[in-house]
Amino acid sequence: MSNTKNTEESQDSQESQDSREGQDSQQARTSRTPRKRTAPRKRPENDSDPAESTTERKKPKPMQVLRQAREQLAELTGMEAESVSSFEQTSEGWVLEVEVLELERVPDTMSLMASYQVELDPDGDLTGYRRVRRYERGRADARRPGGR
């Protein structure tokens, strides 16, 4: 009886393997069938083209630009921005001055801070940055009136 059972199991496994091979060959034939070509779709006239000038696209809001600048500077420098001390829109985009903690010390008033000038294009993408000054957190800057 065990021989009969083994024979039935081997026949069943052979049948399932044959059916899988048949499905695979059918899929292979289907994938080789050439597709019918269709005419290219026309875009509606109100669709915006990514190559269009930035003046025609929706400009980002100042707070979006500020957040993007902080995120991008943190990604590049590895240091989190603590504050933005200057924010200005220019003809070429945006210019910000961002305060960053460069070296934490105890007491906190002795920590080293840095101001970075960050330049962004009109869409809010970072185009450049540079450190413009470095100072201790607890010290006032006498050379720059108005806190700038």
Chimera marker file (.cmm) of the C-alpha trace (Angstrom):
<marker_set name="trace">
<marker id="1" x="0.000" y="0.000" z="0.000" r="1" g="1" b="0" radius="0.5"/>
<marker id="2" x="2.868" y="2.362" z="0.701" r="1" g="1" b="0" radius="0.5"/>
<marker id="3" x="4.183" y="1.777" z="-2.851" r="1" g="1" b="0" radius="0.5"/>
<marker id="4" x="0.808" y="2.771" z="-4.274" r="1" g="1" b="0" radius="0.5"/>
<marker id="5" x="0.730" y="5.876" z="-2.157" r="1" g="1" b="0" radius="0.5"/>
<marker id="6" x="4.288" y="6.887" z="-3.194" r="1" g="1" b="0" radius="0.5"/>
<marker id="7" x="3.412" y="6.334" z="-6.848" r="1" g="1" b="0" radius="0.5"/>
<marker id="8" x="0.322" y="8.560" z="-6.554" r="1" g="1" b="0" radius="0.5"/>
<marker id="9" x="2.317" y="11.313" z="-4.828" r="1" g="1" b="0" radius="0.5"/>
<marker id="10" x="5.035" y="11.253" z="-7.477" r="1" g="1" b="0" radius="0.5"/>
<marker id="11" x="2.412" y="11.420" z="-10.242" r="1" g="1" b="0" radius="0.5"/>
<marker id="12" x="0.724" y="14.389" z="-8.512" r="1" g="1" b="0" radius="0.5"/>
<marker id="13" x="4.017" y="16.244" z="-8.167" r="1" g="1" b="0" radius="0.5"/>
<marker id="14" x="4.847" y="15.550" z="-11.828" r="1" g="1" b="0" radius="0.5"/>
<marker id="15" x="1.439" y="16.902" z="-12.926" r="1" g="1" b="0" radius="0.5"/>
<marker id="16" x="1.818" y="20.101" z="-10.883" r="1" g="1" b="0" radius="0.5"/>
<marker id="17" x="5.324" y="20.634" z="-12.292" r="1" g="1" b="0" radius="0.5"/>
<marker id="18" x="4.012" y="20.146" z="-15.839" r="1" g="1" b="0" radius="0.5"/>
<marker id="19" x="1.213" y="22.650" z="-15.278" r="1" g="1" b="0" radius="0.5"/>
<marker id="20" x="3.691" y="25.248" z="-13.895" r="1" g="1" b="0" radius="0.5"/>
<marker id="21" x="5.962" y="24.775" z="-16.909" r="1" g="1" b="0" radius="0.5"/>
<marker id="22" x="2.961" y="25.225" z="-19.202" r="1" g="1" b="0" radius="0.5"/>
<marker id="23" x="2.050" y="28.487" z="-17.477" r="1" g="1" b="0" radius="0.5"/>
<marker id="24" x="5.646" y="29.748" z="-17.706" r="1" g="1" b="0" radius="0.5"/>
<marker id="25" x="5.834" y="29.022" z="-21.446" r="1" g="1" b="0" radius="0.5"/>
<marker id="26" x="2.471" y="30.713" z="-21.967" r="1" g="1" b="0" radius="0.5"/>
<marker id="27" x="3.699" y="33.828" z="-20.152" r="1" g="1" b="0" radius="0.5"/>
<marker id="28" x="6.888" y="33.823" z="-22.216" r="1" g="1" b="0" radius="0.5"/>
<marker id="29" x="4.854" y="33.664" z="-25.457" r="1" g="1" b="0" radius="0.5"/>
<marker id="30" x="2.599" y="36.460" z="-24.249" r="1" g="1" b="0" radius="0.5"/>
<marker id="31" x="5.530" y="38.720" z="-23.359" r="1" g="1" b="0" radius="0.5"/>
<marker id="32" x="7.034" y="38.281" z="-26.845" r="1" g="1" b="0" radius="0.5"/>
<marker id="33" x="3.860" y="39.464" z="-28.567" r="1" g="1" b="0" radius="0.5"/>
<marker id="34" x="4.483" y="42.969" z="-29.977" r="1" g="1" b="0" radius="0.5"/>
<marker id="35" x="2.361" y="45.701" z="-28.497" r="1" g="1" b="0" radius="0.5"/>
<marker id="36" x="0.058" y="47.787" z="-30.563" r="1" g="1" b="0" radius="0.5"/>
<marker id="37" x="1.438" y="51.286" z="-30.931" r="1" g="1" b="0" radius="0.5"/>
<marker id="38" x="-0.770" y="54.199" z="-29.986" r="1" g="1" b="0" radius="0.5"/>
<marker id="39" x="-0.508" y="57.893" z="-30.700" r="1" g="1" b="0" radius="0.5"/>
<marker id="40" x="1.240" y="59.957" z="-27.999" r="1" g="1" b="0" radius="0.5"/>
<marker id="41" x="-1.064" y="61.620" z="-25.498" r="1" g="1" b="0" radius="0.5"/>
<marker id="42" x="-1.458" y="65.338" z="-25.787" r="1" g="1" b="0" radius="0.5"/>
<marker id="43" x="-0.980" y="67.329" z="-22.601" r="1" g="1" b="0" radius="0.5"/>
<marker id="44" x="-3.586" y="69.887" z="-21.679" r="1" g="1" b="0" radius="0.5"/>
<marker id="45" x="-2.454" y="73.456" z="-22.252" r="1" g="1" b="0" radius="0.5"/>
<marker id="46" x="-2.760" y="74.360" z="-18.570" r="1" g="1" b="0" radius="0.5"/>
<marker id="47" x="-0.211" y="71.669" z="-17.519" r="1" g="1" b="0" radius="0.5"/>
<marker id="48" x="2.973" y="73.289" z="-16.288" r="1" g="1" b="0" radius="0.5"/>
<marker id="49" x="6.211" y="72.292" z="-17.967" r="1" g="1" b="0" radius="0.5"/>
<marker id="50" x="9.079" y="71.718" z="-15.519" r="1" g="1" b="0" radius="0.5"/>
<marker id="51" x="11.387" y="73.562" z="-17.904" r="1" g="1" b="0" radius="0.5"/>
<marker id="52" x="9.314" y="76.743" z="-17.670" r="1" g="1" b="0" radius="0.5"/>
<marker id="53" x="10.797" y="79.746" z="-15.920" r="1" g="1" b="0" radius="0.5"/>
<marker id="54" x="10.501" y="80.049" z="-12.157" r="1" g="1" b="0" radius="0.5"/>
<marker id="55" x="8.396" y="83.203" z="-12.445" r="1" g="1" b="0" radius="0.5"/>
<marker id="56" x="5.513" y="81.198" z="-13.933" r="1" g="1" b="0" radius="0.5"/>
<marker id="57" x="5.635" y="78.550" z="-11.170" r="1" g="1" b="0" radius="0.5"/>
<marker id="58" x="4.173" y="79.140" z="-7.759" r="1" g="1" b="0" radius="0.5"/>
<marker id="59" x="6.780" y="80.792" z="-5.543" r="1" g="1" b="0" radius="0.5"/>
<marker id="60" x="7.423" y="79.248" z="-2.131" r="1" g="1" b="0" radius="0.5"/>
<marker id="61" x="6.276" y="81.200" z="0.909" r="1" g="1" b="0" radius="0.5"/>
<marker id="62" x="8.965" y="82.807" z="3.099" r="1" g="1" b="0" radius="0.5"/>
<marker id="63" x="8.411" y="80.372" z="5.981" r="1" g="1" b="0" radius="0.5"/>
<marker id="64" x="8.807" y="77.414" z="3.598" r="1" g="1" b="0" radius="0.5"/>
<marker id="65" x="12.076" y="78.900" z="2.355" r="1" g="1" b="0" radius="0.5"/>
<marker id="66" x="13.290" y="79.432" z="5.919" r="1" g="1" b="0" radius="0.5"/>
<marker id="67" x="12.521" y="75.848" z="6.936" r="1" g="1" b="0" radius="0.5"/>
<marker id="68" x="14.138" y="74.447" z="3.786" r="1" g="1" b="0" radius="0.5"/>
<marker id="69" x="17.278" y="76.515" z="4.393" r="1" g="1" b="0" radius="0.5"/>
<marker id="70" x="17.619" y="75.251" z="7.968" r="1" g="1" b="0" radius="0.5"/>
<marker id="71" x="17.116" y="71.624" z="6.889" r="1" g="1" b="0" radius="0.5"/>
<marker id="72" x="19.548" y="71.839" z="3.982" r="1" g="1" b="0" radius="0.5"/>
<marker id="73" x="22.262" y="73.565" z="6.055" r="1" g="1" b="0" radius="0.5"/>
<marker id="74" x="21.893" y="70.960" z="8.813" r="1" g="1" b="0" radius="0.5"/>
<marker id="75" x="22.198" y="68.175" z="6.240" r="1" g="1" b="0" radius="0.5"/>
<marker id="76" x="25.385" y="69.657" z="4.766" r="1" g="1" b="0" radius="0.5"/>
<marker id="77" x="27.149" y="70.709" z="7.970" r="1" g="1" b="0" radius="0.5"/>
<marker id="78" x="25.821" y="68.127" z="10.416" r="1" g="1" b="0" radius="0.5"/>
<marker id="79" x="24.910" y="70.959" z="12.825" r="1" g="1" b="0" radius="0.5"/>
<marker id="80" x="21.386" y="72.046" z="13.720" r="1" g="1" b="0" radius="0.5"/>
<marker id="81" x="20.436" y="75.679" z="13.184" r="1" g="1" b="0" radius="0.5"/>
<marker id="82" x="19.453" y="77.367" z="16.431" r="1" g="1" b="0" radius="0.5"/>
<marker id="83" x="18.015" y="80.548" z="14.934" r="1" g="1" b="0" radius="0.5"/>
<marker id="84" x="17.822" y="82.722" z="11.852" r="1" g="1" b="0" radius="0.5"/>
<marker id="85" x="19.108" y="86.223" z="12.539" r="1" g="1" b="0" radius="0.5"/>
<marker id="86" x="18.670" y="87.651" z="9.039" r="1" g="1" b="0" radius="0.5"/>
<marker id="87" x="16.292" y="86.802" z="6.189" r="1" g="1" b="0" radius="0.5"/>
<marker id="88" x="16.108" y="88.729" z="2.915" r="1" g="1" b="0" radius="0.5"/>
<marker id="89" x="14.710" y="88.211" z="-0.566" r="1" g="1" b="0" radius="0.5"/>
<marker id="90" x="17.041" y="89.330" z="-3.352" r="1" g="1" b="0" radius="0.5"/>
<marker id="91" x="16.864" y="89.460" z="-7.139" r="1" g="1" b="0" radius="0.5"/>
<marker id="92" x="18.709" y="86.100" z="-7.284" r="1" g="1" b="0" radius="0.5"/>
<marker id="93" x="16.682" y="84.346" z="-4.571" r="1" g="1" b="0" radius="0.5"/>
<marker id="94" x="17.090" y="84.495" z="-0.805" r="1" g="1" b="0" radius="0.5"/>
<marker id="95" x="19.911" y="85.294" z="1.639" r="1" g="1" b="0" radius="0.5"/>
<marker id="96" x="19.786" y="84.204" z="5.284" r="1" g="1" b="0" radius="0.5"/>
<marker id="97" x="22.110" y="84.410" z="8.240" r="1" g="1" b="0" radius="0.5"/>
<marker id="98" x="21.740" y="81.312" z="10.388" r="1" g="1" b="0" radius="0.5"/>
<marker id="99" x="23.117" y="80.843" z="13.903" r="1" g="1" b="0" radius="0.5"/>
<marker id="100" x="24.561" y="77.397" z="14.586" r="1" g="1" b="0" radius="0.5"/>
<marker id="101" x="25.995" y="75.746" z="17.722" r="1" g="1" b="0" radius="0.5"/>
<marker id="102" x="29.444" y="74.554" z="16.635" r="1" g="1" b="0" radius="0.5"/>
<marker id="103" x="30.956" y="73.420" z="19.932" r="1" g="1" b="0" radius="0.5"/>
<marker id="104" x="29.007" y="72.812" z="23.114" r="1" g="1" b="0" radius="0.5"/>
<marker id="105" x="30.799" y="73.680" z="26.366" r="1" g="1" b="0" radius="0.5"/>
<marker id="106" x="29.998" y="73.875" z="30.071" r="1" g="1" b="0" radius="0.5"/>
<marker id="107" x="28.877" y="76.391" z="31.128" r="1" g="1" b="0" radius="0.5"/>
<marker id="108" x="26.613" y="77.014" z="28.132" r="1" g="1" b="0" radius="0.5"/>
<marker id="109" x="27.734" y="80.658" z="27.915" r="1" g="1" b="0" radius="0.5"/>
<marker id="110" x="31.160" y="79.402" z="26.777" r="1" g="1" b="0" radius="0.5"/>
<marker id="111" x="29.761" y="77.339" z="23.871" r="1" g="1" b="0" radius="0.5"/>
<marker id="112" x="31.033" y="78.324" z="20.433" r="1" g="1" b="0" radius="0.5"/>
<marker id="113" x="28.441" y="79.654" z="18.025" r="1" g="1" b="0" radius="0.5"/>
<marker id="114" x="28.793" y="80.498" z="14.340" r="1" g="1" b="0" radius="0.5"/>
<marker id="115" x="26.863" y="82.610" z="11.870" r="1" g="1" b="0" radius="0.5"/>
<marker id="116" x="26.473" y="81.174" z="8.392" r="1" g="1" b="0" radius="0.5"/>
<marker id="117" x="25.395" y="83.176" z="5.368" r="1" g="1" b="0" radius="0.5"/>
<marker id="118" x="23.127" y="80.900" z="3.344" r="1" g="1" b="0" radius="0.5"/>
<marker id="119" x="22.138" y="81.639" z="-0.249" r="1" g="1" b="0" radius="0.5"/>
<marker id="120" x="19.101" y="80.065" z="-1.894" r="1" g="1" b="0" radius="0.5"/>
<marker id="121" x="17.634" y="80.224" z="-5.380" r="1" g="1" b="0" radius="0.5"/>
<marker id="122" x="14.082" y="81.578" z="-5.893" r="1" g="1" b="0" radius="0.5"/>
<marker id="123" x="12.649" y="78.068" z="-5.330" r="1" g="1" b="0" radius="0.5"/>
<marker id="124" x="14.337" y="77.761" z="-1.935" r="1" g="1" b="0" radius="0.5"/>
<marker id="125" x="17.116" y="75.355" z="-2.923" r="1" g="1" b="0" radius="0.5"/>
<marker id="126" x="20.485" y="75.992" z="-1.290" r="1" g="1" b="0" radius="0.5"/>
<marker id="127" x="23.076" y="77.304" z="-3.733" r="1" g="1" b="0" radius="0.5"/>
<marker id="128" x="25.845" y="78.156" z="-1.260" r="1" g="1" b="0" radius="0.5"/>
<marker id="129" x="26.813" y="78.872" z="2.326" r="1" g="1" b="0" radius="0.5"/>
<marker id="130" x="29.798" y="80.212" z="4.255" r="1" g="1" b="0" radius="0.5"/>
<marker id="131" x="30.702" y="80.890" z="7.857" r="1" g="1" b="0" radius="0.5"/>
<marker id="132" x="30.893" y="84.653" z="8.389" r="1" g="1" b="0" radius="0.5"/>
<marker id="133" x="31.762" y="84.726" z="12.105" r="1" g="1" b="0" radius="0.5"/>
<marker id="134" x="32.414" y="82.585" z="15.150" r="1" g="1" b="0" radius="0.5"/>
<marker id="135" x="31.789" y="83.673" z="18.730" r="1" g="1" b="0" radius="0.5"/>
<marker id="136" x="31.133" y="82.522" z="22.286" r="1" g="1" b="0" radius="0.5"/>
<marker id="137" x="27.448" y="82.358" z="23.158" r="1" g="1" b="0" radius="0.5"/>
<marker id="138" x="27.793" y="84.569" z="26.256" r="1" g="1" b="0" radius="0.5"/>
<marker id="139" x="29.659" y="87.423" z="24.540" r="1" g="1" b="0" radius="0.5"/>
<marker id="140" x="28.190" y="90.420" z="22.780" r="1" g="1" b="0" radius="0.5"/>
<marker id="141" x="29.626" y="91.368" z="19.403" r="1" g="1" b="0" radius="0.5"/>
<marker id="142" x="30.843" y="94.965" z="19.675" r="1" g="1" b="0" radius="0.5"/>
<marker id="143" x="31.981" y="95.282" z="16.048" r="1" g="1" b="0" radius="0.5"/>
<marker id="144" x="28.526" y="94.847" z="14.502" r="1" g="1" b="0" radius="0.5"/>
<marker id="145" x="25.910" y="97.373" z="15.588" r="1" g="1" b="0" radius="0.5"/>
<marker id="146" x="22.266" y="96.349" z="15.800" r="1" g="1" b="0" radius="0.5"/>
<marker id="147" x="22.991" y="92.718" z="16.620" r="1" g="1" b="0" radius="0.5"/>
<marker id="148" x="23.934" y="91.841" z="13.033" r="1" g="1" b="0" radius="0.5"/>
<link id1="1" id2="2" r="1" g="1" b="0" radius="0.2"/>
<link id1="2" id2="3" r="1" g="1" b="0" radius="0.2"/>
<link id1="3" id2="4" r="1" g="1" b="0" radius="0.2"/>
<link id1="4" id2="5" r="1" g="1" b="0" radius="0.2"/>
<link id1="5" id2="6" r="1" g="1" b="0" radius="0.2"/>
<link id1="6" id2="7" r="1" g="1" b="0" radius="0.2"/>
<link id1="7" id2="8" r="1" g="1" b="0" radius="0.2"/>
<link id1="8" id2="9" r="1" g="1" b="0" radius="0.2"/>
<link id1="9" id2="10" r="1" g="1" b="0" radius="0.2"/>
<link id1="10" id2="11" r="1" g="1" b="0" radius="0.2"/>
<link id1="11" id2="12" r="1" g="1" b="0" radius="0.2"/>
<link id1="12" id2="13" r="1" g="1" b="0" radius="0.2"/>
<link id1="13" id2="14" r="1" g="1" b="0" radius="0.2"/>
<link id1="14" id2="15" r="1" g="1" b="0" radius="0.2"/>
<link id1="15" id2="16" r="1" g="1" b="0" radius="0.2"/>
<link id1="16" id2="17" r="1" g="1" b="0" radius="0.2"/>
<link id1="17" id2="18" r="1" g="1" b="0" radius="0.2"/>
<link id1="18" id2="19" r="1" g="1" b="0" radius="0.2"/>
<link id1="19" id2="20" r="1" g="1" b="0" radius="0.2"/>
<link id1="20" id2="21" r="1" g="1" b="0" radius="0.2"/>
<link id1="21" id2="22" r="1" g="1" b="0" radius="0.2"/>
<link id1="22" id2="23" r="1" g="1" b="0" radius="0.2"/>
<link id1="23" id2="24" r="1" g="1" b="0" radius="0.2"/>
<link id1="24" id2="25" r="1" g="1" b="0" radius="0.2"/>
<link id1="25" id2="26" r="1" g="1" b="0" radius="0.2"/>
<link id1="26" id2="27" r="1" g="1" b="0" radius="0.2"/>
<link id1="27" id2="28" r="1" g="1" b="0" radius="0.2"/>
<link id1="28" id2="29" r="1" g="1" b="0" radius="0.2"/>
<link id1="29" id2="30" r="1" g="1" b="0" radius="0.2"/>
<link id1="30" id2="31" r="1" g="1" b="0" radius="0.2"/>
<link id1="31" id2="32" r="1" g="1" b="0" radius="0.2"/>
<link id1="32" id2="33" r="1" g="1" b="0" radius="0.2"/>
<link id1="33" id2="34" r="1" g="1" b="0" radius="0.2"/>
<link id1="34" id2="35" r="1" g="1" b="0" radius="0.2"/>
<link id1="35" id2="36" r="1" g="1" b="0" radius="0.2"/>
<link id1="36" id2="37" r="1" g="1" b="0" radius="0.2"/>
<link id1="37" id2="38" r="1" g="1" b="0" radius="0.2"/>
<link id1="38" id2="39" r="1" g="1" b="0" radius="0.2"/>
<link id1="39" id2="40" r="1" g="1" b="0" radius="0.2"/>
<link id1="40" id2="41" r="1" g="1" b="0" radius="0.2"/>
<link id1="41" id2="42" r="1" g="1" b="0" radius="0.2"/>
<link id1="42" id2="43" r="1" g="1" b="0" radius="0.2"/>
<link id1="43" id2="44" r="1" g="1" b="0" radius="0.2"/>
<link id1="44" id2="45" r="1" g="1" b="0" radius="0.2"/>
<link id1="45" id2="46" r="1" g="1" b="0" radius="0.2"/>
<link id1="46" id2="47" r="1" g="1" b="0" radius="0.2"/>
<link id1="47" id2="48" r="1" g="1" b="0" radius="0.2"/>
<link id1="48" id2="49" r="1" g="1" b="0" radius="0.2"/>
<link id1="49" id2="50" r="1" g="1" b="0" radius="0.2"/>
<link id1="50" id2="51" r="1" g="1" b="0" radius="0.2"/>
<link id1="51" id2="52" r="1" g="1" b="0" radius="0.2"/>
<link id1="52" id2="53" r="1" g="1" b="0" radius="0.2"/>
<link id1="53" id2="54" r="1" g="1" b="0" radius="0.2"/>
<link id1="54" id2="55" r="1" g="1" b="0" radius="0.2"/>
<link id1="55" id2="56" r="1" g="1" b="0" radius="0.2"/>
<link id1="56" id2="57" r="1" g="1" b="0" radius="0.2"/>
<link id1="57" id2="58" r="1" g="1" b="0" radius="0.2"/>
<link id1="58" id2="59" r="1" g="1" b="0" radius="0.2"/>
<link id1="59" id2="60" r="1" g="1" b="0" radius="0.2"/>
<link id1="60" id2="61" r="1" g="1" b="0" radius="0.2"/>
<link id1="61" id2="62" r="1" g="1" b="0" radius="0.2"/>
<link id1="62" id2="63" r="1" g="1" b="0" radius="0.2"/>
<link id1="63" id2="64" r="1" g="1" b="0" radius="0.2"/>
<link id1="64" id2="65" r="1" g="1" b="0" radius="0.2"/>
<link id1="65" id2="66" r="1" g="1" b="0" radius="0.2"/>
<link id1="66" id2="67" r="1" g="1" b="0" radius="0.2"/>
<link id1="67" id2="68" r="1" g="1" b="0" radius="0.2"/>
<link id1="68" id2="69" r="1" g="1" b="0" radius="0.2"/>
<link id1="69" id2="70" r="1" g="1" b="0" radius="0.2"/>
<link id1="70" id2="71" r="1" g="1" b="0" radius="0.2"/>
<link id1="71" id2="72" r="1" g="1" b="0" radius="0.2"/>
<link id1="72" id2="73" r="1" g="1" b="0" radius="0.2"/>
<link id1="73" id2="74" r="1" g="1" b="0" radius="0.2"/>
<link id1="74" id2="75" r="1" g="1" b="0" radius="0.2"/>
<link id1="75" id2="76" r="1" g="1" b="0" radius="0.2"/>
<link id1="76" id2="77" r="1" g="1" b="0" radius="0.2"/>
<link id1="77" id2="78" r="1" g="1" b="0" radius="0.2"/>
<link id1="78" id2="79" r="1" g="1" b="0" radius="0.2"/>
<link id1="79" id2="80" r="1" g="1" b="0" radius="0.2"/>
<link id1="80" id2="81" r="1" g="1" b="0" radius="0.2"/>
<link id1="81" id2="82" r="1" g="1" b="0" radius="0.2"/>
<link id1="82" id2="83" r="1" g="1" b="0" radius="0.2"/>
<link id1="83" id2="84" r="1" g="1" b="0" radius="0.2"/>
<link id1="84" id2="85" r="1" g="1" b="0" radius="0.2"/>
<link id1="85" id2="86" r="1" g="1" b="0" radius="0.2"/>
<link id1="86" id2="87" r="1" g="1" b="0" radius="0.2"/>
<link id1="87" id2="88" r="1" g="1" b="0" radius="0.2"/>
<link id1="88" id2="89" r="1" g="1" b="0" radius="0.2"/>
<link id1="89" id2="90" r="1" g="1" b="0" radius="0.2"/>
<link id1="90" id2="91" r="1" g="1" b="0" radius="0.2"/>
<link id1="91" id2="92" r="1" g="1" b="0" radius="0.2"/>
<link id1="92" id2="93" r="1" g="1" b="0" radius="0.2"/>
<link id1="93" id2="94" r="1" g="1" b="0" radius="0.2"/>
<link id1="94" id2="95" r="1" g="1" b="0" radius="0.2"/>
<link id1="95" id2="96" r="1" g="1" b="0" radius="0.2"/>
<link id1="96" id2="97" r="1" g="1" b="0" radius="0.2"/>
<link id1="97" id2="98" r="1" g="1" b="0" radius="0.2"/>
<link id1="98" id2="99" r="1" g="1" b="0" radius="0.2"/>
<link id1="99" id2="100" r="1" g="1" b="0" radius="0.2"/>
<link id1="100" id2="101" r="1" g="1" b="0" radius="0.2"/>
<link id1="101" id2="102" r="1" g="1" b="0" radius="0.2"/>
<link id1="102" id2="103" r="1" g="1" b="0" radius="0.2"/>
<link id1="103" id2="104" r="1" g="1" b="0" radius="0.2"/>
<link id1="104" id2="105" r="1" g="1" b="0" radius="0.2"/>
<link id1="105" id2="106" r="1" g="1" b="0" radius="0.2"/>
<link id1="106" id2="107" r="1" g="1" b="0" radius="0.2"/>
<link id1="107" id2="108" r="1" g="1" b="0" radius="0.2"/>
<link id1="108" id2="109" r="1" g="1" b="0" radius="0.2"/>
<link id1="109" id2="110" r="1" g="1" b="0" radius="0.2"/>
<link id1="110" id2="111" r="1" g="1" b="0" radius="0.2"/>
<link id1="111" id2="112" r="1" g="1" b="0" radius="0.2"/>
<link id1="112" id2="113" r="1" g="1" b="0" radius="0.2"/>
<link id1="113" id2="114" r="1" g="1" b="0" radius="0.2"/>
<link id1="114" id2="115" r="1" g="1" b="0" radius="0.2"/>
<link id1="115" id2="116" r="1" g="1" b="0" radius="0.2"/>
<link id1="116" id2="117" r="1" g="1" b="0" radius="0.2"/>
<link id1="117" id2="118" r="1" g="1" b="0" radius="0.2"/>
<link id1="118" id2="119" r="1" g="1" b="0" radius="0.2"/>
<link id1="119" id2="120" r="1" g="1" b="0" radius="0.2"/>
<link id1="120" id2="121" r="1" g="1" b="0" radius="0.2"/>
<link id1="121" id2="122" r="1" g="1" b="0" radius="0.2"/>
<link id1="122" id2="123" r="1" g="1" b="0" radius="0.2"/>
<link id1="123" id2="124" r="1" g="1" b="0" radius="0.2"/>
<link id1="124" id2="125" r="1" g="1" b="0" radius="0.2"/>
<link id1="125" id2="126" r="1" g="1" b="0" radius="0.2"/>
<link id1="126" id2="127" r="1" g="1" b="0" radius="0.2"/>
<link id1="127" id2="128" r="1" g="1" b="0" radius="0.2"/>
<link id1="128" id2="129" r="1" g="1" b="0" radius="0.2"/>
<link id1="129" id2="130" r="1" g="1" b="0" radius="0.2"/>
<link id1="130" id2="131" r="1" g="1" b="0" radius="0.2"/>
<link id1="131" id2="132" r="1" g="1" b="0" radius="0.2"/>
<link id1="132" id2="133" r="1" g="1" b="0" radius="0.2"/>
<link id1="133" id2="134" r="1" g="1" b="0" radius="0.2"/>
<link id1="134" id2="135" r="1" g="1" b="0" radius="0.2"/>
<link id1="135" id2="136" r="1" g="1" b="0" radius="0.2"/>
<link id1="136" id2="137" r="1" g="1" b="0" radius="0.2"/>
<link id1="137" id2="138" r="1" g="1" b="0" radius="0.2"/>
<link id1="138" id2="139" r="1" g="1" b="0" radius="0.2"/>
<link id1="139" id2="140" r="1" g="1" b="0" radius="0.2"/>
<link id1="140" id2="141" r="1" g="1" b="0" radius="0.2"/>
<link id1="141" id2="142" r="1" g="1" b="0" radius="0.2"/>
<link id1="142" id2="143" r="1" g="1" b="0" radius="0.2"/>
<link id1="143" id2="144" r="1" g="1" b="0" radius="0.2"/>
<link id1="144" id2="145" r="1" g="1" b="0" radius="0.2"/>
<link id1="145" id2="146" r="1" g="1" b="0" radius="0.2"/>
<link id1="146" id2="147" r="1" g="1" b="0" radius="0.2"/>
<link id1="147" id2="148" r="1" g="1" b="0" radius="0.2"/>
</marker_set>
